[in-house]
Amino acid sequence: MTIDERHGRFERYAERLLDRARRHGASGAEVCVEGRLASLTRFADSEIHQSVTEDAVRVSLRYVRGRRHGMAVAGRLDDSALDSLVERAASNAAGTAETDDWPGLPEPGPIPEVTGAYAAATAEATPELRAGVVRDVIAAADAAGAAASGSFATGAVTTVVLSSRGVRAAQTRSDAWLVTVHASPGGGTGYAETCAVDVAHVDGAALGREAAGKARAGDHPVVLPAGEYPVVLEEYAVADVLAKLGRFGFNARAVQDGQSFAQPGLRVATDLVTVWDDGTDPLGLPTAFDHEGVGKERVSLIDRGRCDRVVHDTGTAARAGVRSTGHALPAPNPVGPLPVNMFMAPGRLSREELIGRLDRGLLVTRFHYSNPVDPKRGIVTGVTRDGVFLVEHGEIVAPVRDLRFSQSYPDVLRRVGAVGRDRRTVRGWFGGVPVLGDITAPSVLVDGFRFSG
């Protein structure tokens, strides 16, 4: 099925659902149909053990009657499922109180032209193609005497949003996502990840060498005492910092609920840090509009160390007296709008030059199981994983056993002393939010990071 055929099919279902809602008595309605064709190849202990494909659909209906509105979601598009969806959404609307500050459904607006969001090779990738890439990963592990585990996912997602106010938006995006962890006999582990619109840009051999090298270098780690160390955070760790700050800082709902540290002009980083969200940039996983059918807007989040703006959906924008920036998540959404296509500006130094600036400190690959404990102050707890190394006089001298931390992520950015020139795009993890997002980040040198042991 071509993209146009898929768009047409989903638009017909959306039109039928809008018509059902009108005939049921809705004064307004909004439908989002999202279909994902996804395939996955898993591997463990250097053996492929699973290859699966899923063709799933999610349809949501926002049913409006006066100043009441209700949501319902279904996973089927047959007539009985659509009838049930209307009944449930109408019932939910009837059971809610009138909302004085609800702005109503968004009006149609400009949707930016987006290039590079879809590659047919990715959407049509075969099990044999994925297996070939995975074999390259495993070969790199074998050459280093390590064992490779991980997954390689390919697919495409089609999103159609229609509303009674005239919103009509349709797009198809593709993505390929390869993640691997290598384990060596001496106890070292190494992590590597990449994502791309075009599967041809996924280099399994290079990713395998990266993970294998970290794993072998991590054999027989030493134990370091708790304390504050200068660190070089690699791109994976920086992506975690940005994702958490995006969710709990630059989310307009968090600001309006008094749960965000973000304030216009507030210094949250050094002048070396500039961060923005741009769903139209082909360096990431581009997208033209959000789940309300509102066109994506480039939003400056941190401008040379100071808070600039936050992202909005229709509801938060109305309360703030501004327009939506096109960052609504799939409804029903208890989280609020999120920046899910984040970029951090690169610096001038190579990875080796960043490490060379450490007299005695740590090189950190990534953070694991990081969770907020005080969102308003941006404090996050977590643990390092898959590659921590002691650096002395600019040279890596020993692997280090993983360390726990409870750390203010804004404080991390306030102590950035240098930024790497190379950036990596990874899938953004925003805490269980069902959205395809990405973060493009460099490595950074941080003058001090406190670990609890």
Buried (B, 14 or more C-beta within 10 A) or exposed (E): EEBEEBBBBBBEBBBBBBBBBBEBEBBBBBBBBBBBBBBBBBBBEBEBEEBEEEEEBBBBBBBBBEBBBBBBBBEEBEEEBBEBBBBBBBEBBEEEEEEEEBBBBBEBBEBBEBEBBBBEBBBBBEBEBBBEBBBBBBBBBBEBBBBBBBBBBBBBBBBBBBBBBEBBBBBBBBBBBBBBBBBBEBEBBBBBBBBBBBBEEBBBBBBBBBBBBBBBBBBEBEEBEEEEBBBBBBBBBBBBBBBBBBBBBBBBBBBBEEBBBBEEEEBBBBEBBBBBBBBBBEBBBBBBBBBBBBBBBBBEBBBEBBBBBBBBBBBBBBBEEEBBBBBBBBBEBEBBBBBBBBBBBBBEBEBEBBBBBBEEBBBBBBBBEBEBEBBBBBBBBBBBBBBBBBBEEBEBEBBBBBBBBEBBBBBBBBBBBBBBBEBBBBBBBBEEBEBBBBBBBBBBBBBBBBBEE
